[in-house]
Amino acid sequence: MIDGAARATERLAEDRALLGRTSTAERVAAILRERITEGMFAPGTRLSEESIGSALGVSRNTLREAFRLLSHERLLVHELNRGVFVRRLTESDVVDLYRVRRLVECAAIRQAAKPSAEALAALREAVGSAELAAREQRWEDVGTANMRFHQAIVRLAASPRLDETMSRLLAELRLCFLEMNNPRAFHEPYLWRNRDILQLIETGDTEGAERLLDSYLTDAEHHLVQAHP
């Protein structure tokens, strides 16, 4: 069986093609952020410069700059004489993340009176992917699909800056999700809520969708805080 670190390195080797000829620290950071959002790197994991740099085909300096960028995003932490590690969130981090999520996601829904066909398709795809993963008992994948759903909610605002902000928030929040001992118990109760929010948006009931989302986020925050180690 391939361990988590080996799987992550193999995945990064596949990501090498995404860098192209104009490899930059920002692109490396974007790839690592995406893999953190997908749960490839658990909180507390030490990131090996040698294995990640080799997998992506980038220099040590480029990789260190990417690590620095992600440290500013609170995803990584540098420990003197020990290396770079995926960060563990505190309870106050969780509370603050949900404070920001309410401001961003609820505002996005308020502007979604006439969502584009593309935006609705992204929401439907995320809901469908989560429900399929749940039926197949792939609970980490349910978490990933849930992330995609909330990213799609923010895209309703049609703001590239908000999209970027949300991608960083979700990557940071995933670190907290990965600390949960029972991912099914956490993710399963929210599947039907995602479906209900989608249906309200489809029918133009943005007020109802916003109320449901606000309640959803409050319950999720309490759940995470209570389970926080």
C-alpha positions as CSV (number, residue, x, y, z in Angstrom):
1,M,0.0,0.0,0.0
2,I,1.3,3.5,-0.9
3,D,1.4,5.8,2.1
4,G,0.0,9.3,2.1
5,A,3.3,11.1,1.5
6,A,4.1,8.8,-1.5
7,R,0.6,9.3,-3.0
8,A,0.9,13.1,-2.6
9,T,4.3,13.0,-4.4
10,E,2.9,10.9,-7.2
11,R,0.1,13.4,-7.6
12,L,2.4,16.3,-7.7
13,A,4.5,14.6,-10.4
14,E,1.3,14.6,-12.5
15,D,0.8,18.3,-11.7
16,R,4.2,19.1,-13.2
17,A,2.6,19.5,-16.6
18,L,0.5,22.3,-15.3
19,L,3.6,24.5,-14.7
20,G,4.6,24.6,-18.4
21,R,7.7,26.5,-19.4
22,T,7.0,29.5,-17.3
23,S,7.1,27.9,-13.9
24,T,6.7,30.4,-11.1
25,A,6.4,30.3,-7.3
26,E,2.8,31.5,-7.6
27,R,1.9,28.6,-9.8
28,V,3.6,26.1,-7.5
29,A,1.7,27.7,-4.6
30,A,-1.6,27.4,-6.5
31,I,-1.0,23.7,-7.1
32,L,-0.1,23.0,-3.5
33,R,-3.1,25.0,-2.3
34,E,-5.3,22.9,-4.5
35,R,-3.9,19.7,-3.2
36,I,-4.3,20.9,0.4
37,T,-7.9,21.7,-0.4
38,E,-8.3,18.1,-1.7
39,G,-6.9,16.8,1.6
40,M,-3.7,15.4,0.1
41,F,-1.6,16.9,2.9
42,A,-2.8,16.4,6.5
43,P,-2.2,19.0,9.2
44,G,1.1,18.5,10.8
45,T,2.7,17.0,7.7
46,R,6.3,18.0,7.1
47,L,6.8,19.0,3.5
48,S,9.9,17.7,1.9
49,E,11.7,20.2,-0.4
50,E,13.5,17.4,-2.1
51,S,10.5,15.2,-3.0
52,I,8.1,18.0,-3.9
53,G,10.7,20.0,-5.9
54,S,11.6,16.8,-7.8
55,A,8.0,15.9,-8.4
56,L,7.2,19.3,-9.8
57,G,10.6,19.9,-11.5
58,V,11.2,23.2,-9.8
59,S,14.2,24.7,-8.1
60,R,14.6,24.9,-4.4
61,N,14.4,28.7,-4.4
62,T,11.1,28.6,-6.4
63,L,9.7,26.0,-4.0
64,R,10.8,28.0,-0.9
65,E,9.1,31.1,-2.3
66,A,5.9,29.1,-2.8
67,F,6.2,27.9,0.8
68,R,6.6,31.5,1.9
69,L,3.4,32.5,0.0
70,L,1.4,29.7,1.5
71,S,2.7,30.6,5.0
72,H,1.3,34.1,4.5
73,E,-2.0,32.4,3.7
74,R,-1.8,30.5,7.0
75,L,-1.6,27.1,5.3
76,L,2.0,26.3,6.2
77,V,4.3,27.1,9.1
78,H,8.0,27.2,9.2
79,E,9.6,25.7,12.4
80,L,13.2,26.7,13.0
81,N,15.6,23.8,12.4
82,R,12.8,21.4,11.7
83,G,11.3,22.5,8.3
84,V,8.0,23.5,6.8
85,F,4.8,21.9,8.0
86,V,1.1,22.0,7.1
87,R,-0.5,24.2,9.7
88,R,-2.9,23.0,12.4
89,L,-5.8,25.4,13.0
90,T,-6.8,26.7,16.4
91,E,-10.4,27.1,17.6
92,S,-10.2,30.9,17.1
93,D,-9.1,30.3,13.5
94,V,-12.3,28.2,12.9
95,V,-14.5,31.0,14.4
96,D,-12.9,33.6,12.3
97,L,-13.1,31.6,9.1
98,Y,-16.8,31.1,9.5
99,R,-17.2,34.8,10.3
100,V,-15.7,35.6,6.9
101,R,-17.6,32.8,5.2
102,R,-20.9,34.3,6.3
103,L,-20.0,37.7,5.0
104,V,-18.8,36.4,1.6
105,E,-21.1,33.5,0.8
106,C,-24.4,35.1,2.0
107,A,-23.6,38.3,0.1
108,A,-22.9,36.2,-3.1
109,I,-26.3,34.5,-2.8
110,R,-28.0,37.9,-2.4
111,Q,-26.7,38.9,-5.8
112,A,-27.8,35.6,-7.4
113,A,-31.3,36.6,-8.5
114,K,-30.4,35.6,-12.1
115,P,-27.6,33.2,-11.9
116,S,-25.9,32.2,-15.2
117,A,-26.4,28.7,-16.7
118,E,-22.7,28.1,-16.1
119,A,-23.0,29.1,-12.4
120,L,-26.0,26.8,-11.9
121,A,-24.2,23.9,-13.7
122,A,-21.2,24.3,-11.3
123,L,-23.6,24.1,-8.3
124,R,-25.4,21.1,-9.7
125,E,-22.2,19.3,-10.5
126,A,-20.8,19.8,-7.0
127,V,-24.1,18.6,-5.3
128,G,-24.2,15.5,-7.6
129,S,-20.6,14.7,-7.0
130,A,-21.0,14.9,-3.2
131,E,-24.1,12.6,-3.3
132,L,-22.4,10.1,-5.5
133,A,-19.3,10.0,-3.2
134,A,-21.6,9.5,-0.2
135,R,-23.4,6.6,-1.8
136,E,-19.9,5.1,-2.4
137,Q,-18.8,5.8,1.1
138,R,-16.0,8.1,-0.1
139,W,-16.3,10.7,2.7
140,E,-13.1,12.6,2.0
141,D,-14.4,13.1,-1.5
142,V,-17.7,14.3,-0.1
143,G,-15.7,17.0,1.7
144,T,-13.9,18.0,-1.5
145,A,-17.2,18.2,-3.4
146,N,-18.7,20.3,-0.6
147,M,-15.8,22.7,-1.0
148,R,-16.5,22.9,-4.7
149,F,-20.2,23.7,-3.9
150,H,-19.3,26.6,-1.6
151,Q,-16.7,27.9,-4.2
152,A,-19.5,27.8,-6.8
153,I,-21.8,29.8,-4.4
154,V,-19.2,32.6,-4.3
155,R,-18.9,32.5,-8.1
156,L,-22.5,33.7,-8.2
157,A,-21.1,37.1,-7.4
158,A,-19.0,37.1,-10.6
159,S,-16.0,38.6,-8.8
160,P,-12.5,37.1,-9.5
161,R,-11.2,38.7,-6.3
162,L,-13.9,37.0,-4.2
163,D,-13.2,33.7,-6.0
164,E,-9.5,34.0,-5.0
165,T,-10.4,34.9,-1.5
166,M,-12.7,31.9,-1.2
167,S,-10.2,29.4,-2.6
168,R,-7.8,30.5,0.1
169,L,-10.4,30.3,2.9
170,L,-11.5,26.8,1.8
171,A,-7.9,25.5,1.7
172,E,-7.4,26.8,5.2
173,L,-10.7,25.3,6.4
174,R,-9.9,21.9,4.9
175,L,-7.1,21.7,7.4
176,C,-9.7,21.7,10.1
177,F,-11.9,19.1,8.3
178,L,-8.9,16.8,8.1
179,E,-8.7,16.7,11.9
180,M,-12.1,15.2,12.2
181,N,-12.0,11.6,13.4
182,N,-15.3,10.7,11.7
183,P,-15.7,12.5,8.3
184,R,-19.0,10.8,7.6
185,A,-20.6,12.1,10.8
186,F,-19.5,15.6,9.9
187,H,-20.3,15.8,6.2
188,E,-23.4,13.6,5.8
189,P,-25.9,15.9,7.6
190,Y,-25.1,18.7,5.2
191,L,-25.7,16.9,2.0
192,W,-29.4,17.6,1.9
193,R,-28.8,21.2,2.9
194,N,-26.7,21.7,-0.2
195,R,-29.4,20.2,-2.3
196,D,-32.0,22.5,-0.7
197,I,-29.9,25.6,-1.2
198,L,-29.4,24.7,-4.8
199,Q,-33.2,24.3,-5.4
200,L,-33.9,27.6,-3.7
201,I,-31.4,29.4,-5.9
202,E,-32.8,27.6,-9.0
203,T,-36.3,28.9,-8.2
204,G,-35.1,32.5,-7.5
205,D,-35.7,32.4,-3.7
206,T,-32.4,34.0,-2.8
207,E,-33.7,35.1,0.6
208,G,-34.6,31.6,1.5
209,A,-31.3,30.3,0.2
210,E,-29.4,32.9,2.3
211,R,-31.3,32.0,5.5
212,L,-30.6,28.3,5.0
213,L,-27.0,29.0,4.3
214,D,-26.6,31.2,7.3
215,S,-28.1,28.4,9.5
216,Y,-25.9,25.8,7.8
217,L,-22.7,27.7,8.5
218,T,-23.7,28.4,12.1
219,D,-24.3,24.6,12.7
220,A,-21.1,23.6,10.9
221,E,-19.0,26.1,13.0
222,H,-20.4,24.8,16.2
223,H,-19.8,21.2,15.1
224,L,-16.1,21.9,14.3
225,V,-15.5,23.9,17.5
226,Q,-17.0,21.1,19.6
227,A,-14.9,18.5,17.9
228,H,-11.7,20.6,17.9
229,P,-8.9,18.7,19.6
